[in-house]
Amino acid sequence: MPCRAAWLRGIMARCPATARPALRQHYEEFMLRTGTPCGKAVKWRVDSDAPRPSMKRYAIIALLGAVAAFAAYRVIRPQDGPEQAHAERRAGPIASPVTTVLAGRADVPVTRRSIGFAEPVAIVAVKSRLDGVIADMHVKEGQEVKQGDLLFTLDDRELKAQVARDEANVERDKATVAQKRADLARQKSLVDKGAGTQQALDQATADEAVATAAVKADEATLALDRVRLGYTTITAPISGRLGAIAATPGNAVRANDASSNLVTVTQIAPIRVTFTLPERDLALLQAAAKAQTPAKVTAYASGTREELATGDLSFIDSAVDIPSGTVSVKALFTNDPHRLWPGQYVDVVVQLGMLPGSVTVPSVALQEGQKGPFVYVAKPDDTVEARPVKVASNENGVAALASGLAQDEKVVTEGQSRLSPGAKIRLTAPQTAKP
């Protein structure tokens, strides 16, 4: 086997001439630190009687190889560095791959998004208007009813008897009136003939008036009892959907008892959706309220793009909520079919106007800088310019720009993270369609 010196000479023969002094120097420093004479040769024999080299010597040889490789790397790399840098300078900056699109022009709707909840236009708790016992129930829980539909019937036997008595009293007193009028006529005839007294005539006149008043009182009592008899049939005060029924036939109810609601009727068609918008949108809201055509409001299932219903802006609160800085707004929906449910949370999109002839770009082209939004504009020399823009609207993946960009200018939509002002670009997938 060759000695270490011969091994070193083999390595140095493979290195450039400029690297050999440094390699020799590193080798000598290593040998001095490990305590091994630089010129000492180590011979290995392969016969079975000779002692084999120890693991320490294998380690020393491996370290020598590592030192030689490191020294060669240290010496050779500085020679390649300037040449490589010079080559890179000759080649120029690397062009970044990007995708572009032409800025378009279109009429863009001004929309605002919010979160709202559906609430009924009307909700009525049905109560009994007199004391009684429920005789019959004509509806089921959750049933759809129309205004005037029969809900419950109370025991009406007592009230029917009272009405019959009142009717009899009216007939009796009408007969009395007829008698008193006849007496009054006779007294007038007698007085005219000089056979009667004025006192008797006055008494007959008074008796006739009393009998007439009694008839009117009886008729009033009859009317009152007929009204009370009507209260034994409980009907739906509004059209809507019934809630849980709290009383069944046989239960006693009390008149207008706050704790004894029979059932609740909730009107869900039409239905309202209440939401809020920031104070900065107040001018747009006021303009929309004055428009001849009501502003359109679309409700979506919460967290999705599933459209539930479309309605009209119907109410703007008269004051801004100071703590939140928002304005309460309501929209009215016909809700047919019943896709909106009272208490349901929905995503709301309200259209508050139009931006005619606006320059448009895809929303992904917008970048946010320290001074506000900007876009990268591709120039004819295959470089980019960071162009500040003013965004008027950014909805549904399309941004409408109020200023900063002209129609048909080419903006970058993919690859912006690798760009800076003046950077070189190359188109990977040219996209010339306008948004």
Summary of the structure (lengths in Angstrom):
residues: 435
radius of gyration: 50.7
end to end distance: 76.8
largest distance: 182.9
contacts: 1241
relative contact order: 0.16
helix: 35%
strand: 32%
